[in-house]
Amino acid sequence: MIDENLILSGINDKKEKAWANLYDYYYAALCVYVNRILKESDHAEDIVQEVFIAIWKSTKTFTSMRELTNYLYRACYNNTLIFVRNNKIHDSILSALGAESESMADDVYAITVREEVIRQLYVHIEALPPEQRKVILMSIEGYSWEEIAEKLNISVNTVKTHKSRGFKNLRSKLQDSIYLFLI
């Protein structure tokens, strides 16, 4: 688990280690988010990287991780729309945005919330004890109790215990997440 206040002060002070942690913490989720808007374009990574560079170059400071998170997603959304407009690609996306702007805004917001919840889930999974983390990740990948037990060389009952404790731990960590209330 990262210390959000330490990261936030490092971001505001332009400390490279804090920026590296921020990049690791958000990059993949932001790329998925942008890619969903672009409909499988190869430009998602470039757009996300440009957002990080623009924030680095700016004098903007953030008072909370929530503000920073909202800023990152909004900047990625805006830069993606600018990219689509400037490159005149996917005219169907532009016409759909014009025709369904309110519906699309709700869809984009729902995608944003879902991506943030998934990102938070994986952050909390990484903070689990090692055996619980292994069992939870293998469960997410679709392995059965028996397959997990065989791969980890433990009993099925131990797998069930680790999985139960892991999910209980994750539920307690995620129950206070503001994003879960928005779904």
C-alpha positions in Angstrom: 0.0 0.0 0.0 1.3 3.4 -0.8 1.3 6.4 1.5 -1.0 8.8 -0.4 0.1 11.9 1.5 3.7 11.2 0.8 3.0 10.6 -2.9 0.8 13.7 -3.1 3.5 16.0 -1.6 6.1 14.4 -3.9 3.9 15.1 -6.9 3.4 18.7 -5.9 7.1 19.1 -5.3 8.0 17.4 -8.6 10.0 14.6 -7.0 10.9 11.9 -9.5 10.3 8.9 -7.1 6.8 10.1 -6.3 6.1 10.6 -10.1 7.4 7.1 -10.8 5.0 5.7 -8.1 2.1 7.8 -9.5 2.9 6.4 -13.0 3.0 2.8 -11.7 -0.2 3.4 -9.8 -2.3 4.9 -12.6 -0.8 4.2 -16.0 -2.4 0.9 -16.8 -5.9 1.9 -15.7 -5.7 5.2 -17.6 -4.5 3.4 -20.8 -7.5 1.0 -20.6 -9.8 4.0 -20.0 -8.5 5.9 -23.0 -8.5 2.7 -25.2 -12.2 2.2 -24.5 -13.0 5.7 -25.7 -10.8 5.3 -28.8 -12.2 1.8 -29.6 -8.9 -0.2 -29.8 -6.6 2.5 -31.1 -2.8 2.2 -30.8 -2.6 5.8 -29.4 -3.9 5.3 -25.9 -0.4 5.0 -24.3 0.8 8.2 -26.1 -2.2 10.1 -24.8 -1.7 9.0 -21.2 2.0 9.7 -21.4 1.2 13.2 -22.7 -1.1 13.8 -19.8 1.6 12.9 -17.3 4.1 15.1 -19.1 1.7 18.1 -19.1 1.0 17.7 -15.4 4.7 17.5 -14.7 5.3 20.7 -16.7 2.4 22.6 -15.2 2.4 24.5 -11.9 -0.8 22.8 -10.8 -0.8 21.4 -7.3 -3.3 18.9 -5.8 -4.8 19.0 -2.3 -5.9 15.3 -2.3 -5.5 12.0 -4.1 -9.1 12.2 -5.1 -8.6 15.6 -6.8 -5.5 14.2 -8.5 -7.4 11.0 -9.6 -10.3 13.1 -11.0 -7.9 15.4 -12.8 -6.0 12.5 -14.4 -9.2 10.9 -15.7 -10.7 14.2 -16.9 -7.4 15.2 -18.6 -7.2 11.8 -20.4 -10.8 12.1 -21.5 -10.3 15.6 -22.8 -7.0 14.8 -24.6 -8.6 11.8 -26.2 -11.5 13.9 -27.6 -8.9 16.4 -28.9 -6.9 13.6 -30.4 -10.0 12.2 -32.2 -11.0 15.7 -33.4 -7.5 16.8 -34.6 -6.7 13.6 -36.4 -10.2 13.2 -37.9 -10.3 9.5 -37.2 -13.2 7.5 -36.2 -15.9 9.8 -37.5 -18.4 7.4 -36.2 -17.1 8.1 -32.6 -17.5 11.9 -33.2 -21.0 11.5 -34.6 -22.0 9.1 -31.7 -20.6 11.6 -29.2 -22.7 14.4 -30.8 -25.8 12.3 -31.0 -25.5 10.7 -27.6 -23.5 13.2 -25.7 -25.4 12.9 -22.4 -25.7 9.1 -22.6 -22.0 8.9 -23.6 -21.0 11.1 -20.7 -22.8 8.8 -18.3 -21.2 5.8 -20.0 -17.7 7.3 -19.8 -18.3 8.2 -16.1 -19.4 4.6 -15.4 -16.3 3.3 -17.1 -14.1 5.7 -15.1 -15.7 4.6 -11.8 -15.3 0.9 -12.8 -11.6 1.4 -13.8 -10.9 3.2 -10.5 -12.6 0.4 -8.4 -10.6 -2.2 -10.3 -7.4 -0.3 -9.8 -8.1 0.1 -6.1 -8.9 -3.7 -5.9 -5.6 -4.6 -7.3 -3.8 -2.2 -5.0 -5.5 -3.9 -2.0 -4.8 -7.4 -3.4 -1.1 -6.5 -3.5 -1.3 -5.6 0.2 -2.7 -9.0 1.2 -0.5 -11.6 2.9 1.4 -13.5 0.2 -0.5 -16.8 0.4 -3.9 -15.0 0.3 -2.7 -12.8 -2.6 -1.6 -15.9 -4.6 -4.9 -17.6 -4.0 -7.0 -14.5 -4.9 -5.1 -13.8 -8.0 -5.3 -17.4 -9.2 -9.1 -17.3 -8.4 -9.4 -14.2 -10.6 -7.6 -16.0 -13.4 -10.2 -18.7 -13.2 -8.4 -21.5 -11.5 -10.5 -23.9 -9.4 -9.8 -24.7 -5.8 -8.3 -28.0 -6.8 -6.0 -26.4 -9.4 -4.8 -23.8 -7.0 -4.2 -26.4 -4.3 -2.1 -28.4 -6.7 -0.1 -25.5 -8.1 0.7 -24.1 -4.6 1.1 -27.6 -3.1 -1.4 -26.9 -0.3 -4.7 -28.6 0.6 -8.1 -27.6 -0.9 -9.3 -26.5 2.6 -6.3 -24.2 2.9 -7.1 -22.7 -0.4 -10.7 -22.1 0.7 -9.5 -20.5 4.0 -7.0 -18.2 2.2 -9.7 -17.3 -0.4 -12.3 -16.6 2.3 -9.9 -14.5 4.4 -8.6 -12.7 1.4 -12.1 -11.7 0.2 -13.1 -10.7 3.7 -10.0 -8.4 3.9 -10.7 -6.9 0.5 -14.4 -6.3 1.3 -13.4 -4.4 4.5 -10.8 -2.3 2.6 -13.1 -1.5 -0.3 -16.3 -0.8 1.8 -15.1 2.7 2.5 -14.2 3.5 -1.1 -16.2 6.5 -2.3 -16.2 5.0 -5.8 -18.3 2.0 -4.7 -21.1 4.4 -3.6 -21.1 5.9 -7.1 -21.7 2.6 -8.9 
